[in-house]
């Protein structure tokens, strides 16, 4: 294939609809919008309006509670970590944090942190710094000779320490 032979796929380009070009075009006069009314005007959005009938989204009952402060974690299983170590993408000699896991291609996004789950087997000794870990994952990492540090717990402890410092400073 040469540059002068490049073509769009058939049907990838369409001619623009030519509106208001006379009665013979089939799209003249009202340009396919019918006669008058709200929908014939520009800038109209009748989203979910059902002509005065109660809209579906209001007819259905609400269920549960949506916590807007809830954190979303990237879930990583032990077998994925072991694959990354075997492929040479993760270095066991350095602490493995969320950024290192993302850089190794184990997860695409870390969101609010990485949570370690216990599926699979871990043979490598890793020093993990994650937001959370299941009990089976913790046991497997410790069995392999590694350690887990919970980053969120460190941040919470730091916040508590700062609060007590502020309280003492205000008491003076």
N, C-alpha and C positions, 0 to 999 in steps of 0.2 A: 504494500500500500504506500502511495506517495501523497504528499501534502495536497497536490492538485486533484487527487481523487477522493478527498474527504467530503462526505455528504451527511446531512442530517438523516436520521431514521425516517422512513416513510410515515407521514402523519404527525411528525414532531412540530411542524410549523403549519399554522392555519391562517387563512386570510381573515383580516379584521372584519367584524360585522359593520356594514356601512348603513347606519340608521338615518332616517329622514331624507331619503334620496328619491322621493316621488312615489306615486301610487303603484306604479308597475314593479317596483323592487320588492314589494311584499312587506317592507319594513318602513313605509313612508308614513306621513301624517303623525300618528301617535308613537311611532317607532317601536311597535310591539308591546307597548305598556298598557294597552286598553284605553278606556275612557275615564278620565278624572280619578278622583279618589286618592286615598293616602298612598297606596302602592305605586301610583303613577308619578308621585313626586320624588325628588331626589333626597337622599339622606334619610331614608326610612328604614328602621329595623324593628320588625314585629316579632322579636324573639319570644317564643313561648306564649304568644297571645293566641287564644283560642276563641275569639269572637264573643267575649263576655262569659263563656263557660269557665269554670274554675280551672286554671292551668294544671297540668299533670304534676308539676313539681310542688304545687301547693296542696294537691289532693292526697299525695302520699304521706304517710306518717313519718315523723322524725324518729330516729333510733340512735341511742347512745350519745356519746360526748366526744368531740374532736378537740383534743388538747393542742392549742396552737404553740405551746412551749415544748412539746415533745421532741426529743432528739432522735435523729435517724442515724443508725450506725452501719458501716460497711461490714458485712459478716464474712469472716475468713475462716475456713476449716484448716485443720492441721495438715491434711494431705496436700492442699494447695501450697502451703508454706514449704513442705518437703520437696515438692516439684520445683519450686523456685530455687531452693538451695541446691538441688541436684543439677539444675540447669546453669548454676553459677550466677544467677541474678541477685541472690541474697547472700550477703557476707555474714557468716556466723560469728566472726571475731568482733564485730561492732554491734552496739545496741540496735535492735530492729524496732523502729517506730512506724507510725502511720505513713509518714512521708517515704520511708525506705520501702514499705510494702507497695505503695502506689508507684514508685519509681521502678520497682521490679516487675510491674505489670500484673500483679496478683489481683488488684482491684482497679477500677477506672477512677472512682471518686471515693474519698474517705469520709465525706459528709461531716458528721460531728465526731468522728473517731472510728476506730476499728474495734470490733468485738470478735474475740477468738472463740471458735466452736470446736467441739471435740471429734468430728468425723475424721477418720483416717489415722495414720500413725506418723509420729515424728521421731526421727532418728538423730537429727542434728541438735547440738547444744546451742540454744538461742537465748539471748537476753532480750526479752520482749517488753516493749513499753506500749500498752494498749489501753483503750478506754474501758474494756470489760472482757471477762473471760468466763466460760462455763466451768463447772467443777471438774468435769472430765478432761477439758482442755488443760486446766491447771495441773491436774495430776499427770497427764501425759508429758507436759513440758518439764515438770520436775523430775519425772522418771528418766527423761533423756538427759538430765543434768543441767537443764536451763533454768531460767527464772522469769517470772512475770511481775512487772510493776504496773499498777493501775494508775493511769495518767489523771483520770477524773478525780480519783481519791486524793492525789497530790494537790490538784488545783483547789479542791474543797478544803483541804487542811491549810493551804496557803491563805485562802479567803478567811477562814476562822482566825488564823494568826493575825491577819491584818485588822480584823474587827476588834480583837482584844487589845491590840496596840492602840487603835483609835479610842477605845473606851478608856484606857489608862491615861492617854494624852488629854482627853476631855475632863477627866476627874481632877487633874492637876490644876 
